[in-house]
Amino acid sequence: MIRTIGTVIRGEGLASALRRANERIGDALHAAALRARGAFAGAGDASILNVAASGTALRLGGVQTQLAARLDVERNLRPVALLAPGVLELSTPRPHTRRIARDLETGIREALALTCARSVHFEGVHDVPFDTVTRLIESGIRVILSVHDFSLFCARPHLVEEPMERFCFYSQDLDRCERCLRQTWDVRKDSQLARRTLGRKLLSSATGAIFPSRFLLEQHRQLFSLPDLAGEVIEPGVAAPVRPVHSSGAGRAIAYAGSVKVHKGAHLLPELARLLGNVEVHVFGGGDEDLLRAMRRIPNITIHGYYRGGTLPHLLARHGIGLVVLPSLWPETYSLVLSEAWLAGAAVAAFDLGAQAERIRGQGGGFLAPLEGGVAGLARIIDDWTAGRITAAIPHTVASPADAAAAHVDLYRTCGVL
């Protein structure tokens, strides 16, 4: 723990470390209160078991953030049973938690017995053993899959190739895939082929499949040769700020927001800042210490560090941000940060790739640079925007948690699991 705090302080700063610590303390107190209620509450009753195999802590990222916001609404629409590693959270007969086996399949079996649920909704397929899902389906359990990335296709869900740190463009060359995956794991090409074969089987046999964007659904149809895959597109919800933020065009500062990781293109920020000269670049978010320390050496980069989910629109407004740079190297499958930037009245500059490009083309609110043009293309957009040569009309609304919850309940009913 001490080493972790030291790492955060060196990379993100003391204020960011304190924000992280306060959030963990709050989460621990909340969990303790729920466990105390569990000593007096019954098992609960739910027809669907929602499974968050990667955990539910908000600090883990966008999937956890949108799930928490959606289920806060959904608990008012149906009984919710949410399984995370080692913990089963139940909304009835009153909110409480129960200890459960940490092994995922064992935990699912225990939770199904406690809740009498006959359906399982995997809220993401990363960290989910495919053979576990197969056995559930074969035993008569109806399974719904929420697909947030490319985990069904590759063990690297963001498809950023190692050690070159570049998007692999959905490589079908299994020898190339083996070279990449063996940088981190001992994954052979026959294992990668087996993964894709089983991934295709799961998509074909699941009761339902949910995708955050039309882009991701269409990409899975192509990758798995399933042109008739009946997937449902449900946009993740982002809660609108309680207090109003800047109107469109009110801010003129530049920022990067989100996880400071290579697949998000954060390693490109020092070069971008140098190309921009004296233009200050604000960085909101925590991540890799090495990347953050490299940024700290650049005079016109200001590191703000970690922020709690739901606070980004106000942070952008407070610092007068009018343009957010999202230089992801992988094809983002939705981008909650894009939604939050729009809620703050800020435009977005991104590479012409994935769902970010799909959303900007469809709704406006930003500018696209070719991926092959690298940082220089993003710098040209920023120069043009700063000089007033280009403008963007910011969308007034984005999908809300209530929208996402209603769409999920409708899908459950359509599938006959609710």
N, C-alpha and C positions, 0 to 999 in steps of 0.2 A: 504493500500500500504506500509506504514512504517513497519507494522508488517511483511509483506511478505519479505521485504528487510532484516529485522533483522533475519528472519528465514533462508534465503539463506546465509547470512554472517556467522551465527553460524554453519550451516551445511557444506557449500561448500567453504566458505572463501570470502574475500573482492574482489579478482580479478574475481571470478566467478560471484559475484553479479553485478559488473560493466559490465561484458560481457552481462549478461541478460538485464540490464537496457539499454545499447546501442542498443541491438537488438529490444527492445520494442519501443524505440524512432524512430529507422529506420522504423519499421513496421508502426508506426503511421504517419510518414511523407509521406510514400509511399501511404497509404490509403487516406490521405488528398489530395494528388495530383490526385489520381484517381477520388475522389469525385468531385473535382473542374472541371475535364474534363467532368464529367457526366452532369453538368449544360448546356453543349452545345451539347452533343452527343445524337443521337437518341437511341431508345430502343435496337437496334441490332436485329439480326436474327440468330437463331441457331436451328438445328433440334433436338438436344439433350440437355437436362438440366442435368448437372452434379451436384450432391448434396453431400456436405461434412457436414453431420449433426453434427459431432463432432468438427467442426471448421477447420481453415486452418493455424493457427499459427504454425510455424516450431518448436517452443519450445514444442509443444504437443507430438511430437514423430515421429516414423517411417512412419506411415500411411500418415501424413501430409507432411513429407519430400519427400517421393517418389511421392506423388500426385503433389506437386508443381513442381518437376523436370520434370515429364512427361508432364504436361500441358504446361510448357514453350516451349516444342517442339511441342506439339499437336496444339497450337494456330497458327502455321505456316502451318498446314495441313487442318484445318477446323475451322469454327467459334465456339468459346467456350463460353458457358454461365455457370458460376460456382456459385452455391448458397451455402452460409454459413449462420449460424444464423444471420438474420437481414440484410444481405448484398447480393446483386446480382452483380457479376463481369462479365462484357461483353468484348469480344475482338473486336467486331465490332459495329459501323463503325470505332471506334478507342477505345483503352482500357479505360474503365471507370467503375465506380460502381454506384449502385442505392440502396437507402434504401428500405428495404422490410420487411414485417411482420416477427417478430421473431418466432412466432408459425410456426412449420415446415410445416404442411399441408397447412396452409393459405399462407405461403411464396411460397411454390411450385406452388399453384394455381395462385398466382400473377405473378410469374416468367414465367409460361407457357403462360399466356396471353400476357406478354410483348414480349416474344421471338418467339411465335408461334410454340414452340417445341411440338412434340407429343410423345416424349420418355424421360424417366427419368433414369439416371444412378446413383444409390446410391453408392458412393465411400466409402463403409464400411456400415455395418448394426448396429454397436453399436450406441446407442442414436437415432435410428430410430424406431418410433412406428410401430409395425407390421400392426395394423389396418389401418394406413395411406397408407401403400403400397398396402394393399388389396383393399382399395377403389379406388386407382389410377388404378389398374389393371381392376377392375370391370367397371370403367368408360371408358375403351378403351385405356388408356395410356399404352404404352409398357415400361416395366421396366427391367432394367439390374441391377443385384446385384454383387458388389465386396465384397467377403467374406474374411476378414483378420483375423478372430478369431473365437471363438465358441459362439458368441452372439445369433445365432439362436437356440442354444441348451441350453444355460444357461445364467442367468442374470450376472453371474461372467464369463466374456468372456475368462479369463485365466485358469479357472477350478482349481484354488488353493483354497482348502477347509479351511473354518474358523471353529473354531479358531486354528486348528492344523497346518496351513500353510504348506499344502502338496497337491500334485496333486491328484485329486479325481479319476483319471483313468476313466473318462466319466461315472460317477455314474448314474445308472438307478434306484437306490433305492430312491423313491420320499420322503420317510420319512427322510432319510439321507440328501437329498437335501434341504428339508424344514429346518432342524436344521442348516444347513450351511448358507442358505440365510437369515434366521431370525437373524443372528448375526449383519446384517447391515440393512436389509429391512424387512418389514412385508410381506414376500412372502410365501404363502401357497403352499402345494404340488399340489393342483388342478391348481394353477396359473402356476406352472412349467410345468405341463402336457399340459396345454393350449398353453404355449409358444412353446413347441416342436411340437405340432400338427399344429400350425399356421406356424411355421418355415418350416415344411415339405411342407405345402401348397404353401408357397412363392417360395421355391426352384422348385417345380413342375410347377408352373404357370408363373414364370418369363420368359421373352423373352430370357435372357441370364444370366449365372452365371459365374463369374470369380474368380479363386483361385490363390494365389501366388505360390503354390507348388502342386505337385502330391500328397504328403502326405495329405494335407488338403482336397483336392477333394475326395480322397479315404475314408478319415475319415468321411466326411459328407455323402457319399454314405452308409457307414455302420451305422452311428448313426441314420439316418432317413429312413433306409430300402429302399433306392432308388438306387439299383445297376446299373440302366441305366441312372442315372442323367447325362445329357449332359453338363458338366462343361468345361470351357476353362481354361487352366493353362497359366498364363502370369506372368513371373517373374518381380518383381518390379525393376526398374532401379536405379543404383547408378552412379552418375557422376564421371568419372575418374578425378583425380587431374590434374590441368593445368600443374603444375611443377612435374617432376619425384620424386618419393619417393624411399625408400630403396629397393634394390633388395632382393630377398629371402635369408634369413639367415644372413642379415647384422646386425640385432639387437639381443641381448641376454637377454634383460630385460623382465619382466612379467607385464601384465596389466589386469585390468577389464575395460570394456567399455560399455557404455549404461546407461539406466535409473537405478538409485539406488533404486530399489523396491524389495519387498519380492518375487513376482512372478518371478523376474529375478535372484533370488538366491543371491542378494546382502548381505543379512543378514548372509550368510555363509562365507563372506570374512575375518572377524576377526579370525575365527577358522582356515581357510586356511592359513592365514598369520602366525599364531602361529606354525602350522605344518611345515611351510617352514623355520622356524628359522630366519636366518639373511637375507634371500632373500627378496629384496624390491618388493612390489606390488604397482604399480601405479593405481589409480582409476580415470577414465575419465567419467564425467557425473554427473548430479545433480539428486536430488530425495528427499527421506524422510530424514528430519532433524535428527531424532533419529538414523537412521542407519548410517548416515554420522558422527555424533558425536561419536558413538561407534567406528567407524573406526579410528577416529582421536586419540583415546587413544592407538592404536596399533603402536609401534615404527617403524615397517617396512612397514607401509602403508602410501603412499603419495597421498593426495587428490588434484586433479587438478580442479575438479568442472565442471560446465556446459561448453559445447562447441557448437558452431553453426553447423547446418547441413552442411555436405560436407567438414568439416575441420578435421575430425578424422584421415584419412590416414596420413596427414602431422604431426599431433600431435604424432601419434604412431612412425612415422619415426624420428621425432625430439628427442624423448626420447629413441630411440634405442630399441623399443619393438619388440621382436621376437616371443612372444607367448601371445595370448589373451585368458583369461579364461572367458567363457560364461556359468555360472552355472545355467541356467534357470530351475526352477522347473516345469514349464508347457511346453507342447509340442509346441515350437515356430513354427510359420506357415511359416516363411521364414528366417528372421534375416538379416536386412540391415547391422548390425554391423559385421556379418560374412563376408559379401561382402567387407566392408571397411577394415577389417583386411587383407584380401587377397590382396586388392589393395596396402596396405602398405608392402606387402611381409611377413606378420606375419602368423604363424600357429595359430590354435584355439584348445583349450581343452574344451569339453562340455560333458554334460550328454548324454547318448545314448537314445535320446528322440526327437520326432517330426521332423520338416523339417531340423533342424541343423544336426541331425544325417543322414537324407536322403542325404543331400548335401555333407557332409564329406565322406560318403560311396561312393557316386557316383563320386566325383571329387577329393578326397584327401584333402590335405590342413589342416589336423588336426587329433585329437585323441579323442576317446570316452571312457567315464567311465560309468559303470552301475549306474543308479539312486539310486538303493538300497545300493550301496557302499558309498554314501554320499561324504563328503569332502575328506575323506581319498583316494578315488579313483582318484580324481583330483590331489591331492598332489603327488601321485605316478607318474602320468603322468609328472608333472612338474619336479620331481626329475630325472626321466629318460631323459627328454628333456634337462635339465640343464647339466646332466652328458654326454650328447652326445650319449646315448644309443638308442634313437629314433629320427627320422627326418621325415619331411613331405614335399612333393613336392607341392608348392603353385600354384593354378590355375592362369594363366596369364590374363584371362579376366573374367569379370562378366557382367551380363545384364546391359545395359545402359538405360537412359531415352529415347533415340531415339528408342531403341529396343522395349521398353514398349509402346511408343506412336504409333509406326507403327503397333504393334500387336493389340492395341485397335481399331485403325481406320479400320484394316482388319476385326475385329470382328463386328464393327458397320455395315460395308457394308454387311457382311455375314448375319447378323440379319435383314437387310433391314431398319435400322433406320438412315442411312446416305446416 
